[in-house]
Amino acid sequence: QYPGRVSASDHSELSFRVGGELTELAVKAGDTVEKGEVVAHLDDRDARTRLENARSNFNLAQATFERMRISLERQAISQARFDEAEAEYLSARAQLASAEDQLSYTVLKAPFDGVISRVPVDVFQVVSAQQAIAELQRPGSIDVSFQMPEQQVRRLQPPRSRNVRANGNTIAWVQFPELPDKRYAASYKEHDSNASQGSLSYEVTVTLPEPEDITVLSGMSATVLLDYGTLAGESAPSWLIPTAALVTPDAEPGTSVVWRYVAAADGENGDNTGSVEPVDVEPGKKMNDGVLVRGELSPGDRIVVAGAHRMNRDRSVRPWEKEGGL
């Protein structure tokens, strides 16, 4: 399993085209907005002043142009004088349109329906043009990115990665801290071709439908559990387990099993003591960090590693959680 970070599959950083002081911030992280809804306002006093000046200049240029047009029809002025008035009129009209645009740029609106996932600024803060004011994500799907070691990311290389992409197979399950006992199926999206700076790991991204039972926003943490069998191009799921967990029973030398922990029924044991049961598995490829097996295992199963060769059916066991520093 790998620690991951959530990001929106479809998102946009909202920013102003011009700089200025934020006078209103109408949203916060987690808010739902509709297309066209106001997100923030800049101080627009200077923009309004420029607009009024541009409108006055335009009105004057328009009136002059109309007089020159009538005078030209009466042959009271030259064509050159009319052309000059027309040029001044067109210039004033363009300046008015530009001033109107500049005023509109002091209002930031949502470009599509979505959820505000991040607001990195505060009201009354002076912001620059193109500085992120809020991040808006479109509902539907989310991405989870994590770092995968070099020897494992090789399994994503072509031709296997082409199969993974084309089939949209579930190659991972994602857990979120809010619901640690629930897993969400995720499919491969992409991976970096260059190692992360200062390490021999590569960023891999999986994608999944946005959960309906919890709120997940960009930047939140997640845990990614990989299906190594699908990465290897196998049709049946494979599980990477510690080599010590794989046992060959003396009575059946041609078979392999792992011992799965079975929790006691609620209330039977107060100390988390349970039993074990054998699960027939088919060993596959040996890896640096274990061995791939296929069998009737499920995500979240606990298997015996220490002392697995001494297990027998229904033996009482208590799971041991490894603690930091041990």
Buried (B, 14 or more C-beta within 10 A) or exposed (E): EBEBBBBBBBBBEBBBEBEBBBBBBBBEBEBEBEEEEEBBBBBBEBBBEBBEEBBEBBEEBBEBBEEBBEBBEEEEBEEEEBEBBBEBBEEBBEBBEEBBEBBEBBBBBBBEBBBBBBBEBEEEEEBEEEBBBBBBBBBEBBBBBBBBBEEBBEBBEEEBBEBBBEBEBBBBBBBBEEEEEBBBBBBBBBBBEEBEEEEEBBBBBBBBBBBEEEEBBBEBEBBBBBBBBBBBBBEEBBBBBBEBBBBEBEEEEEEBBBBBBBEBEEEEEEEEEBBBBBBBBEBBEEBEEBBBBBBEBEEEBBBBBEEBEEBEEEEEBEEEEEEEEE
